[in-house]
Amino acid sequence: MTATLPRPADYFVDRLRELQVRIRGEVRRQQERLTPEEMSRIQAARDGDTIYGIDVHAEALLFAFCEEWSRELPLVLVAEGIEGSGARPFPEGLREEDAAFRLLIDPIDGTRGLMYNKRSAWSLAGAAPNLGPGTRLCDIEVAAQTELPTTRSHLSDQLWAIRGEGAHGETHDLRAGTRSRFAPQPSRAPTLAHGFAAISKFFPGGKAAAARLEEALFEELLGPPRDGNPLVFDDEYVSSGGQLYELAVGHDRFLADLRPIFHAAIQAPRLCCHPYDLASELVAREAGVIVTDPEGGPLDPPLDIRADVAWIGYANETLRRQIEPVLQRLLKSPP
């Protein structure tokens, strides 16, 4: 029999949304108190990523929330910054196998853009039955993501999903204290022409290979523009949760983060997407986004903090049928 969460799914939705609202409030307080230099000050380097000043307070809040929640329902938190396996049972002293569920969290995904007040980050969370160390992304049954806006915005979107029940969203007006519901809807466009699409090339190391693949892919799909004007627009959103949001609400039509493939080719370990960066991937899928691994199969990494994850997202099935065969061929014979 398939394991399920030990409480109704709505219970987990409410708790995940509450946690993220608390994190958003704490981040807002730090934005008001700290300068960009203080927020961007390096605090630690852990498990292949960098912890900045703005991350520290959100991490402390997360641990306190999990301690509070565990008095009601024992849990295993899987999150960046936890030593060893990345899994920490709550309450303290609990054996992992005695936890009721596993909680995959990224308190702030997109720190780099937020700490310089350039672009929203996202708080990401997913809850799965406790299947032990073998628990995987596809085991997540409830997920939520909440926008952490810059100081120039008073609006924050919050999305959530229960497996098999679709995705839901609200826009929070942080100034007025009001909320308005919306239904996430990916793009129905049948072509990439005059839309946003990209292969991620955030950081040095693999950028050239990503750009060559992107150029070859779009050239084959659309051909050169007859009048010289661009047919596809590029938007480098340095946040996996932010990228999935852009697909879920119809802003982007195709995105691929293939950094592990490019880095393996140049034999240079660099920062990649990790499972906690995809904690809310269920939200995008329930909204209708098609998310796959590089081979076109289900995206299903383990719930750990070290696995390097490559993923591809299509706004609809028509776009997938156009893009996937060409992309698969180019990946096998890189340009």
C-alpha positions in Angstrom: 0.0 0.0 0.0 1.3 3.4 -0.9 2.2 5.6 2.1 0.4 8.9 2.5 0.7 11.9 4.7 -0.7 11.3 8.2 -3.1 14.2 8.2 -5.5 15.7 5.6 -3.7 17.5 2.8 -5.3 20.8 3.7 -3.7 20.6 7.1 -0.2 20.6 5.4 -1.2 23.3 3.0 -2.1 25.6 5.9 1.1 24.9 7.8 3.4 25.4 4.7 1.7 28.6 3.8 1.9 29.8 7.4 5.6 29.0 7.5 6.3 30.9 4.3 4.3 34.0 5.4 6.5 34.0 8.6 9.7 33.8 6.5 8.4 36.5 4.2 7.8 38.8 7.3 11.3 38.1 8.6 12.9 38.8 5.3 11.0 42.0 5.0 12.3 43.1 8.5 15.8 42.3 7.4 15.4 44.3 4.2 14.4 47.3 6.2 17.2 46.9 8.7 20.2 45.8 6.7 22.1 47.3 3.8 22.7 45.3 0.6 26.4 44.9 1.7 25.2 43.4 5.0 22.7 41.1 3.4 25.2 39.9 0.8 28.0 39.3 3.4 29.2 35.6 3.2 28.4 33.7 6.3 29.4 30.2 5.3 29.9 27.9 2.4 27.9 24.7 2.8 27.4 21.7 0.6 28.2 23.4 -2.7 26.4 26.7 -2.1 27.0 30.0 -0.3 25.1 31.2 2.8 24.6 35.0 2.8 23.7 37.3 5.6 20.0 37.5 4.5 19.8 33.7 4.7 20.7 33.4 8.4 17.6 34.8 10.0 15.3 32.8 7.8 17.1 29.6 8.7 16.8 30.3 12.4 13.0 31.0 11.9 12.7 27.7 10.0 14.3 25.6 12.8 12.1 27.3 15.4 9.0 26.6 13.3 9.9 22.9 12.9 10.5 22.6 16.6 7.1 24.1 17.3 5.3 21.9 14.6 7.0 18.7 15.8 5.3 19.0 19.2 2.1 18.2 17.2 3.5 16.0 14.5 7.1 14.7 14.5 9.0 15.4 11.3 12.3 15.2 9.4 13.4 18.4 7.9 15.6 18.2 4.7 17.2 21.5 4.0 20.5 23.2 3.0 22.7 24.0 6.0 22.0 20.8 7.9 25.2 18.9 8.5 25.7 15.3 7.4 22.9 13.9 5.3 20.9 17.2 5.3 18.1 15.5 7.3 17.3 16.7 10.8 14.6 15.1 12.9 12.3 17.2 15.1 11.8 17.2 18.0 15.4 16.8 19.1 16.3 13.3 19.9 13.7 11.8 17.5 14.8 8.8 15.4 14.3 9.5 11.7 12.2 6.4 11.2 9.7 7.6 13.9 8.9 10.8 12.1 5.4 11.2 10.6 6.6 12.9 7.4 9.5 14.6 5.6 9.6 18.3 4.9 11.8 19.5 2.0 12.5 23.3 2.3 14.4 26.1 0.7 13.7 29.2 2.9 15.0 31.6 0.3 15.5 30.5 -3.3 16.9 33.4 -5.3 19.0 35.0 -2.5 21.4 36.6 -5.0 18.8 38.7 -6.7 16.9 39.6 -3.5 19.9 40.7 -1.4 20.7 43.3 -4.1 17.0 44.3 -4.3 17.0 43.3 -8.0 14.3 40.7 -8.1 11.9 38.6 -6.0 13.1 35.4 -4.3 10.9 32.5 -3.3 10.3 30.4 -0.2 9.8 26.8 -1.3 8.3 23.8 0.6 7.1 20.3 -0.1 5.7 17.6 2.3 6.1 13.9 1.7 5.3 10.7 3.6 8.4 9.5 5.6 9.7 6.7 3.4 13.1 6.9 5.0 16.3 8.0 3.1 14.8 6.7 -0.1 12.0 9.4 -0.1 12.0 11.1 -3.5 10.7 14.3 -5.2 7.7 12.4 -6.7 6.6 11.3 -3.2 5.8 14.9 -2.3 2.0 15.2 -1.9 1.6 18.9 -0.9 3.7 21.9 -1.9 3.7 25.7 -1.6 5.8 28.6 -2.7 5.6 32.2 -1.6 7.2 35.2 -3.3 9.7 37.3 -1.3 9.5 40.6 -3.1 12.0 43.4 -3.2 11.4 46.5 -1.2 10.0 48.2 -4.3 7.0 45.9 -4.4 4.1 45.5 -2.0 2.7 42.5 -3.9 3.6 38.9 -3.2 2.2 35.8 -4.9 1.6 32.6 -3.0 0.9 29.3 -4.8 0.1 25.8 -3.5 -1.0 22.4 -4.7 -2.2 19.0 -3.5 -1.3 16.1 -5.7 -4.1 15.4 -8.2 -6.2 18.5 -7.2 -4.6 21.2 -9.3 -2.8 24.4 -8.3 -4.1 27.5 -6.6 -2.8 31.0 -6.1 -3.3 34.2 -4.2 -1.8 37.7 -4.5 -1.1 39.3 -1.2 -1.1 43.1 -0.9 1.4 43.6 1.9 0.5 47.2 2.2 -3.3 46.9 2.3 -3.3 43.5 4.0 -5.7 42.0 1.4 -5.6 38.8 -0.7 -7.1 38.0 -4.1 -7.3 34.5 -5.5 -6.1 33.5 -9.0 -5.7 30.3 -10.9 -2.2 29.6 -12.3 -2.4 29.0 -16.1 0.7 28.1 -18.2 1.0 29.5 -21.7 -1.2 27.9 -24.4 1.0 29.3 -27.2 1.8 26.6 -29.8 5.2 28.1 -30.7 8.2 29.7 -29.0 8.0 32.6 -31.4 7.7 36.0 -29.7 7.8 34.4 -26.2 10.3 33.8 -23.4 12.4 30.7 -23.4 15.9 29.8 -22.2 18.5 27.3 -21.3 20.0 28.4 -18.0 23.5 29.9 -18.0 23.5 31.7 -14.7 27.2 31.5 -13.7 30.6 31.0 -15.3 31.4 27.4 -16.1 29.3 25.8 -18.8 27.9 29.1 -20.1 29.4 28.7 -23.6 28.1 25.2 -24.0 24.6 26.2 -22.8 24.6 29.2 -25.2 25.7 27.0 -28.2 22.9 24.5 -27.4 20.4 27.2 -27.0 21.4 28.9 -30.3 21.2 25.6 -32.2 17.9 24.6 -30.7 16.1 27.9 -31.5 17.7 28.1 -34.9 16.4 24.7 -35.8 12.9 25.3 -34.3 12.3 28.7 -35.7 15.0 29.5 -38.2 16.8 32.9 -38.4 14.5 36.0 -38.1 13.8 37.4 -41.6 13.9 41.0 -40.4 16.7 40.6 -37.9 14.4 41.1 -34.9 14.6 38.4 -32.2 12.0 35.6 -32.2 12.8 34.3 -28.7 13.4 36.3 -25.6 15.8 35.4 -22.8 15.3 36.1 -19.1 17.8 34.7 -16.6 15.9 34.3 -13.4 18.4 33.0 -10.9 15.9 31.0 -8.9 14.5 27.6 -9.7 11.3 28.3 -7.9 11.0 31.6 -9.7 11.6 29.8 -13.1 8.8 27.3 -12.3 6.5 30.1 -11.3 7.2 31.9 -14.6 6.1 28.7 -16.4 3.1 28.1 -14.2 1.6 31.6 -14.7 2.2 31.8 -18.4 5.2 34.2 -18.5 7.7 31.6 -20.0 7.1 28.9 -22.5 10.2 26.7 -22.2 13.0 26.5 -19.7 15.8 24.0 -19.2 18.5 23.9 -16.4 21.1 21.5 -17.7 24.1 22.6 -15.7 25.1 19.1 -14.4 25.5 18.0 -18.0 27.6 21.0 -19.0 29.7 20.8 -15.9 30.4 17.1 -16.4 31.5 17.8 -20.0 34.2 20.3 -18.8 34.9 18.2 -15.7 34.5 21.2 -13.4 32.2 20.9 -10.4 30.1 24.1 -10.1 26.9 25.2 -8.5 23.9 23.3 -9.8 20.2 23.0 -8.9 19.6 20.7 -5.9 16.4 18.9 -4.8 15.5 21.6 -2.3 15.5 24.2 -5.2 12.6 22.1 -6.6 10.7 21.6 -3.4 7.6 23.2 -4.9 7.9 21.5 -8.3 4.5 19.8 -7.7 2.8 23.3 -7.9 4.0 23.8 -11.5 3.0 20.3 -12.5 -0.4 20.6 -11.0 -0.8 23.9 -12.8 -0.2 22.1 -16.1 3.5 22.6 -16.7 5.3 19.5 -18.0 8.5 19.0 -16.0 11.0 16.2 -17.0 14.5 15.0 -16.5 17.0 15.4 -19.4 15.9 12.1 -21.0 12.2 13.1 -21.0 11.3 11.0 -18.0 9.7 12.0 -14.7 11.8 14.4 -12.6 12.5 12.3 -9.5 15.7 13.0 -7.5 16.1 11.9 -3.9 15.1 14.3 -1.1 18.7 15.2 -0.2 20.8 18.3 -0.3 23.6 17.2 -2.5 22.2 15.7 -5.7 22.9 17.8 -8.8 19.6 18.0 -10.7 19.0 18.8 -14.4 15.4 19.6 -15.4 13.3 20.7 -18.4 10.0 22.5 -18.3 7.5 22.9 -21.1 4.4 25.2 -20.8 2.2 22.7 -22.8 2.2 19.4 -24.6 2.3 21.1 -28.1 5.6 22.8 -27.2 7.0 19.6 -25.8 6.3 17.7 -29.0 8.1 20.4 -31.0 11.1 20.9 -28.7 11.9 17.6 -27.0 13.0 15.5 -30.1 15.3 18.3 -31.3 16.7 18.9 -27.8 17.3 15.2 -27.2 19.2 14.9 -30.5 21.3 18.0 -29.8 22.2 16.7 -26.3 23.4 13.5 -27.8 25.5 15.3 -30.4 26.3 18.7 -28.9 26.8 21.6 -31.3 
